Each structure stands twice: as C-alpha cells, then as structure tokens.
Amino acid sequence: MTPFETIQSAVQSLNWDKTPQGLYEPIDYALSSGGKRLRPALVIMASDMFGGNREKALPAALALEIFHNFTLLHDDVMDHAATRRGRPTVHKQFGTNAAILSGDQMLIEAYAQLEAIETDKLPQVIHWFSQMATQICEGQQLDVDFEQKTDVTIDDYLYMIRLKTSVLLANALRTGAYLANATTQQQNLLYEFGINIGIAFQLQDDLLDVYGNPDTFGKKIGGDIMEGKKTFLYLTAQAQNNNLLEKALKEKDKIHAVTQVYNQLDVRQTTEKEIVNFTNKALQCLDNIQVSDNLKQPLRDIAFKLTKRND
Amino acid sequence: MTPFETIQSAVQSLNWDKTPQGLYEPIDYALSSGGKRLRPALVIMASDMFGGNREKALPAALALEIFHNFTLLHDDVMDHAATRRGRPTVHKQFGTNAAILSGDQMLIEAYAQLEAIETDKLPQVIHWFSQMATQICEGQQLDVDFEQKTDVTIDDYLYMIRLKTSVLLANALRTGAYLANATTQQQNLLYEFGINIGIAFQLQDDLLDVYGNPDTFGKKIGGDIMEGKKTFLYLTAQAQNNNLLEKALKEKDKIHAVTQVYNQLDVRQTTEKEIVNFTNKALQCLDNIQVSDNLKQPLRDIAFKLTKRND
C-alpha cells in the first residue's frame, strides 16, 4: 500500500457512529470530506524511510490529520467561510455552535490518538505535538494581526507561514522518523525539510491565487487581492513600490490593476525564485540524510509535486 | 498553605506575557478573573490525603483549571453570555474569534501542563484527562439537545450533569490520589465521591435558581425558568403534573406561576431530599477510604460547603 492508502484506510476505520450524534456527526463530516491526507502521509513516509513499522506510526499520523481538520473547522468559523472541498463548511452545515464544540472534541480526539504510541516514546511525541499546536495557534493569530498592520515585512510573513503552515508538515516528518528510531540529526533534517517545503508550498499558493489556471485552481483567481491579503506577492510589490500598489488597490477592477503592478515589478519571477530557493533548501536537507536514495524518493516527489501543482 | 493558596499562587505564576499578545491576553484575562479554583484544589486535597507531594500534583491541577476555564470560554461564546464573574466574557471583551482561538490554545496549554507529570504516571493521567474532556463535550452536547427535546427524563438529566459537571470533579480527585500513590480502590472511591458531590452541587444550583437568596445568589432568581431550562425542578414537576407545568409556562409572570407549581408539587422538598441523598452517597465513599478521619476533613468540608452555599 502507498502511504496515502494506509492513511485513507485508517481514517475510514475511525468510528464516529457514537452518541450524542450532534457532537460526532460534524466530525465524521469533516473527516470524510477527503482532502489530500498529506500530513499523515508524511508521518508514514518518514517512518518508511527508516524502516519503521507503519502500525506504530499510525496513531501519530491520525492525530495530525484530526488536528489539521480541527484547525480548518475553527478557521472556517472565524473566517465565515461558506465552502470547503466543494461542500458547505461544518458551521454552514451544522451551525456555529456545533462547529465550535465538535472542533474542540476533535482536538481532544487528536490527543487521544497519541495514547496508542509506545510508552517510552509518548512524552516526546506529546511534547512536540503541543508545541506544534501552540505554534499553529500563534501563526493563526499573527495572520489575523497582519490584516490590520501596514508595516508587515517579508520576514514577518515568512515567520507567520512557518508557524501557520510549515510546523505541521515538519512535525509530521520528525515524529515519523522518531517513531522509526531515526537519529536526532536525521529527525532534525526532516524537520527542516518540512519547514522549507511548507514555505515553498505557501508561496506557490500565493502565486496561484494570481497566476493559477482558473480551471484547475479550485478557488476564484484574485481572491487574495480582493481581500487585500498580505501575501508574499503583495509584500514583495509593496517593498518595491508601495505607491504603485496602493493606487492599484483603489482601482475599480482591483484584480486586474494589482496583477498589472505585479507584472510590472516582476513579482511573479521573484516569487518563483523564492519557491525554487526554499524547495532547494528542502532537497538539500534530504540529501544530507544518510539513507539510500530510493528511500528518499517519495519525499522528493512530494517536494516537487507540492510546489508545482495546478501549474 | 491551604490547597487553595497553593493553587492560587501556581495559577498566578503562569506566564501569559508572550507574543502574539492577541492570543495570550484573553487567556490571562480568563484565568485572572478569580473563580473558586475548586477543581485544582481537589487534586491537591486528594494528593494531601495520601501524603502526596504537592509539587507532583500541581501540573495536573493546573491542567484541570486551565481546561475548566477553556470550557467556560467556549460555552460563553455558544451561549452568547455577556458576563462571567462580574466582568465581560472573553468574547465580549476581545471578540468571538479571539475567544475561539484563545480557547483552543487553552486546551493545548492544559495538555502541555501534563508533560511535567512523572513519566511513568503520564500515560494514565493523559488517558483519564482525554476521557474526561470527551465526556464534558458530550455532556455539553446533551445539554444543547435537551433544549429541543420534550421527553427528557430525570435519569437523562442526571446522566447529562454527570458528564457535564461531575466527571471533572471526579477526575481531579482520582488523579490527585493516583499521583500520591493511593490504591486503585481508593482512587475509585474518590472518583465516586466526586461524581456524587458534582450531582448534588448541580441540583443545589438548580434549586437556588428558584429558592436562592437574591442578595447572595449572584444571578437573577428565576433565570432557568425564564429560559425554559430543563432543570431537576422542571423535570420533577413535569413528571408529576405536566399539564399544570405547561400552563404555568404560558403565564405572563412565568417565574411566579412556575414557582407556584413547584410549591404546590413539593418540588423543593423533593430536590432537597435528592441533594441530601447524593451528598450522603458521596460521604459514604469517603467513609470507605481507609485513612485517618482528620485527613478526610477537607473533602468532607467541601461536600457540605458545596451543597449548602448561599442558602
């Protein structure tokens, strides 16, 4: 089985047919909506890389998948998002209170999954898990703070997406490696690999919002521009010519005007360069891990796939 | 130091002066608003009872206090409650999104506290903690479900408050005893003690809503009646004479009319009898624990105090 198949089958075998139904049905809905299952698959891939037992890696993988979906659920409440993965969001489907309470229960379920980890490895895995969860909440808060701030730097932004997006991927990989008895150095290299592909992934997402293929992107092109979101593209343009960007943001056809500014300032090329830069950093980490090349291939594939999707 | 002083000083020494401030300030606000600190004090009391080291009990005590305040924070969002402990609720003070996200972070912080527990005891304490947290979410969901249901029985109600209120007290006691190396039987007896005082406590709360002293009750008398809340009093009256209750609920002065029905049906006496009943069950559990009487006194005092407050 591929790591994705292992995960998919494990997620499907979770039992949410419990009472009170009002608590568990939204969880079932959230977890059955598909999604890439990327994070739990990374746990398995990292474990595979060091010859680990998939059964031993599964609890951590499920915990991270449930946790990830918990964050989506509460984020959607906070953002008043109406759809996710082509379906109504949980709060649209079941109400805001259900989304809050079932989200809380998902966070508890994520921790409960970790109980199945071997006792001698449990303290470390739980410590990393809580640390990661805290960083993700901090990243979410910074993202909110940035909406009001006018002096966000590119470094601020990279720090924020490191917390909001990267640490989950990084921790998935580190935990998988740890459970498969990799060395501390190997764990750390995979962690850094995860940090860097996470950043590359987010910059790619920022890029696709403007330059993506409308047929395959999944979201409306220019959504970030409409919301005035401080993406990597926005901040790159702002750093180069704030006046020009400000003026474009006041235009009636904001998406067109801002895209023109991006074109004029070569923002696309700058962003693409940074994506390559972070992807290369990630691949460098992978290169430095002393295991045979074929064992690294699944993660190498992920690095390329993640940063070139929907092009 | 009394258990309450130990807890108070530990809660005050938690550091929330961290960034991003938007995430941690609401947590500081929620935890500095006082409250009885009953739950963490129960951990210490149970530990004291078996000669345990308070330092070793503190992480679990703090985890339960932070967890309890997390539930209040999210419950207040779901109930649209405006005030708590004489101050604006977190969502009124900082906004709904801050209350959701900071609440999530509190749940994570609660788990993070548990990391300080001795490694060999960590798996059991975490297992109990997640089990308890799940039961409390289930209890909250049942409470919501009961608002719509017309056929709630007294047993349904007792089951709901067992989950929503009792298991937190029970788990605090059991965990404190476990950390102080009490026997399994002693842990279980304290757990049952907690279950029973929790139910007695909730019935007392239901009673005070109608028959409390307006000067000392803290809330408006008759609030539950106005909301049509299915309390022990309501369900007792309904079981005896549903028509009479239904008619009273349609009266203009609902609080007066329903109170009259309660008086007519001796609902006050029935409730008081049940409070004594559950308190006696709790004290019976305490009696069955083989430690010297003076070591049981703090918990005996709690049992009397909890169920006779504000009379």
Chai-1 contact restraints between the chains, C-beta under 6 A:
chainA,res_idxA,chainB,res_idxB,connection_type,confidence,min_distance_angstrom,max_distance_angstrom,comment,restraint_id
A,P20,B,E138,contact,1.0,0.0,6.0,A-B,restraint_1
A,P20,B,Q141,contact,1.0,0.0,6.0,A-B,restraint_2
A,P20,B,L142,contact,1.0,0.0,6.0,A-B,restraint_3
A,P20,B,D145,contact,1.0,0.0,6.0,A-B,restraint_4
A,G22,B,Q141,contact,1.0,0.0,6.0,A-B,restraint_5
A,G22,B,D145,contact,1.0,0.0,6.0,A-B,restraint_6
A,L23,B,C137,contact,1.0,0.0,6.0,A-B,restraint_7
A,L23,B,E138,contact,1.0,0.0,6.0,A-B,restraint_8
A,L23,B,Q141,contact,1.0,0.0,6.0,A-B,restraint_9
A,H74,B,I100,contact,1.0,0.0,6.0,A-B,restraint_10
A,M78,B,N97,contact,1.0,0.0,6.0,A-B,restraint_11
A,N97,B,M78,contact,1.0,0.0,6.0,A-B,restraint_12
A,I100,B,H74,contact,1.0,0.0,6.0,A-B,restraint_13
A,I100,B,M78,contact,1.0,0.0,6.0,A-B,restraint_14
A,L101,B,Q140,contact,1.0,0.0,6.0,A-B,restraint_15
A,D104,B,C137,contact,1.0,0.0,6.0,A-B,restraint_16
A,Q105,B,C137,contact,1.0,0.0,6.0,A-B,restraint_17
A,L107,B,L107,contact,1.0,0.0,6.0,A-B,restraint_18
A,I108,B,S130,contact,1.0,0.0,6.0,A-B,restraint_19
A,I108,B,A133,contact,1.0,0.0,6.0,A-B,restraint_20
A,I108,B,T134,contact,1.0,0.0,6.0,A-B,restraint_21
A,Y111,B,Y111,contact,1.0,0.0,6.0,A-B,restraint_22
A,Y111,B,S130,contact,1.0,0.0,6.0,A-B,restraint_23
A,A112,B,S130,contact,1.0,0.0,6.0,A-B,restraint_24
A,E115,B,H127,contact,1.0,0.0,6.0,A-B,restraint_25
A,T119,B,P123,contact,1.0,0.0,6.0,A-B,restraint_26
A,P123,B,T119,contact,1.0,0.0,6.0,A-B,restraint_27
A,H127,B,E115,contact,1.0,0.0,6.0,A-B,restraint_28
A,S130,B,I108,contact,1.0,0.0,6.0,A-B,restraint_29
A,S130,B,Y111,contact,1.0,0.0,6.0,A-B,restraint_30
A,S130,B,A112,contact,1.0,0.0,6.0,A-B,restraint_31
A,A133,B,I108,contact,1.0,0.0,6.0,A-B,restraint_32
A,T134,B,I108,contact,1.0,0.0,6.0,A-B,restraint_33
A,C137,B,L23,contact,1.0,0.0,6.0,A-B,restraint_34
A,C137,B,D104,contact,1.0,0.0,6.0,A-B,restraint_35
A,C137,B,Q105,contact,1.0,0.0,6.0,A-B,restraint_36
A,E138,B,P20,contact,1.0,0.0,6.0,A-B,restraint_37
A,E138,B,L23,contact,1.0,0.0,6.0,A-B,restraint_38
A,Q141,B,P20,contact,1.0,0.0,6.0,A-B,restraint_39
A,Q141,B,G22,contact,1.0,0.0,6.0,A-B,restraint_40
A,Q141,B,L23,contact,1.0,0.0,6.0,A-B,restraint_41
A,L142,B,P20,contact,1.0,0.0,6.0,A-B,restraint_42
A,D145,B,P20,contact,1.0,0.0,6.0,A-B,restraint_43
A,D145,B,G22,contact,1.0,0.0,6.0,A-B,restraint_44
